Amino acid sequence: MDDATADRTVPVGDAASRHVPVLLERCLELLAPALEPADAVMVDSTLGMGGHTEGVLRRFPHVRVIGLDRDTQALDLAGERLAPFGDRFTGVHAVYDEIRDVLRRLGIPAVHAVLMDLGVSSLQLDETERGFSYAQDAPLDMRMDATSGQTAADVLNTYDERDLARVLRVYGEERFAPRIARAIVRARTVAPLTRTSELVDLVRASIPAAARATGGHPAKRTFQALRIEVNGELETLERALPESIEALVVGGRIVVEAYQSLEDRLVKHALAAGATSSAPPDLPVLPPTHEPYLRLVTRGAEEADEAELARNPRSQSVRLRAAERVRPTPDHLRRRAA
Ligand SMILES: C[S@@+](CC[C@H](N)C(=O)[O-])C[C@H]1O[C@@H](n2cnc3c(N)ncnc32)[C@H](O)[C@@H]1O
């Protein structure tokens, strides 16, 4: 598992130069059939710097995009970038599992496409003060939504040793999770942890010298694990996938780009669940009510090719999957709108 993003930098400037959209052409190609209707609406659930959304608005001049982001700074920058498209773009401050709630508020019963480009943006990594990067000293924050919720410092200073070790092991696949957790608990009895540099030093000191020599920056896995915990990334994604699929019209498509294996596994399972019959395997005839309601439109997970990798280092770990809704979700499987 490796989201391979925390140790790269891009020039700081406007939204377009801050984040190069990953596999943009392929996303547009996968979305195109769903966006044919004259009244087509797409939700970009991870608006970020608006790179994918701008691509959609340019390529499909009749399409309207609703862009969600939990990060108000991203919404502001993307809003500026997309202002020339007028009312074809609407930005909404929301977590992506609220998709149906947002659509209900906007009076949109269903949409033709949902795009999810998971994880953090280059903006978030490059804004030192937000504490996502182990490469610069900053407050231990790591919240994508800087207006609410627990910070990395809250997690580090309040979780017990067992929970800390679990977070580091499960979300970071960190071999030395128990040692690092012990060091964190010991350090905070002296004073609460407040800075990313303190955490980096603790991690470095907890890892045997031989292991430090391999596998990239020693704090990379710890930072990834904390970011996932602070933002509840996996729980939110697990709720968001069926919510997003429910928001699609028949013929609508969902396209998801994941950058680490835990997220990709959730995407794979959610799409496979819809693309598989829900009938018990021993039934002689498949009842129409149990037929699959999704069709997979990518074979397995697609990765970036050499050209994309050369253009955009962020694409290194991408796994892209897409599916099309082929019928309404059967009643016995349908998730009710909250
Ligand atoms: C990889 S960036 C998207 C970049 C975008 N596709 C572009 O081309 O500029 C991911 C964005 O999704 C947002 N995000 C991550 N998890 C989210 C969630 N659960 N709900 C809403 N936004 C989320 C992050 O704040 C970040 O801005």
The ligand as an SDF file (V2000), in Angstrom:
LIG
                    3D

 27 29  0  0  0  0  0  0  0  0999 V2000
   -6.8010   13.9840   -5.4370 C   0  0  0  0  0  0  0  0  0  0  0  0
   -7.6440   15.4240   -5.0660 S   0  0  0  0  0  0  0  0  0  0  0  0
   -8.6900   15.6890   -6.4560 C   0  0  0  0  0  0  0  0  0  0  0  0
   -8.0180   16.4270   -7.5610 C   0  0  0  0  0  0  0  0  0  0  0  0
   -8.9240   16.7730   -8.7220 C   0  0  0  0  0  0  0  0  0  0  0  0
   -9.4430   15.6070   -9.3730 N   0  0  0  0  0  0  0  0  0  0  0  0
   -8.2150   17.6610   -9.7080 C   0  0  0  0  0  0  0  0  0  0  0  0
   -8.0130   17.2450  -10.8510 O   0  0  0  0  0  0  0  0  0  0  0  0
   -7.8490   18.7860   -9.3760 O   0  0  0  0  0  0  0  0  0  0  0  0
   -8.7940   14.8590   -3.8870 C   0  0  0  0  0  0  0  0  0  0  0  0
   -9.6840   15.9410   -3.3020 C   0  0  0  0  0  0  0  0  0  0  0  0
  -10.7710   15.2590   -2.6880 O   0  0  0  0  0  0  0  0  0  0  0  0
  -11.0610   15.8610   -1.4630 C   0  0  0  0  0  0  0  0  0  0  0  0
  -11.6340   14.8210   -0.6140 N   0  0  0  0  0  0  0  0  0  0  0  0
  -11.0080   13.7420   -0.1000 C   0  0  0  0  0  0  0  0  0  0  0  0
  -11.8640   13.0130    0.6280 N   0  0  0  0  0  0  0  0  0  0  0  0
  -13.0590   13.6290    0.5430 C   0  0  0  0  0  0  0  0  0  0  0  0
  -14.3500   13.3560    1.0800 C   0  0  0  0  0  0  0  0  0  0  0  0
  -14.5570   12.2880    1.8530 N   0  0  0  0  0  0  0  0  0  0  0  0
  -15.3650   14.1890    0.7710 N   0  0  0  0  0  0  0  0  0  0  0  0
  -15.1570   15.2830   -0.0160 C   0  0  0  0  0  0  0  0  0  0  0  0
  -13.9570   15.6110   -0.5290 N   0  0  0  0  0  0  0  0  0  0  0  0
  -12.9190   14.7940   -0.2520 C   0  0  0  0  0  0  0  0  0  0  0  0
   -9.7460   16.3880   -0.9370 C   0  0  0  0  0  0  0  0  0  0  0  0
   -9.9840   17.4600   -0.0510 O   0  0  0  0  0  0  0  0  0  0  0  0
   -9.0460   16.7970   -2.2330 C   0  0  0  0  0  0  0  0  0  0  0  0
   -9.2520   18.1570   -2.5070 O   0  0  0  0  0  0  0  0  0  0  0  0
  1  2  1  0
  2  3  1  0
  2 10  1  0
  3  4  1  0
  4  5  1  0
  5  6  1  0
  5  7  1  0
  7  8  2  0
  7  9  1  0
 10 11  1  0
 11 12  1  0
 11 26  1  0
 12 13  1  0
 13 14  1  0
 13 24  1  0
 14 15  1  0
 14 23  1  0
 15 16  2  0
 16 17  1  0
 17 18  1  0
 17 23  2  0
 18 19  1  0
 18 20  2  0
 20 21  1  0
 21 22  2  0
 22 23  1  0
 24 25  1  0
 24 26  1  0
 26 27  1  0
M  CHG  2   2   1   9  -1
M  END
$$$$
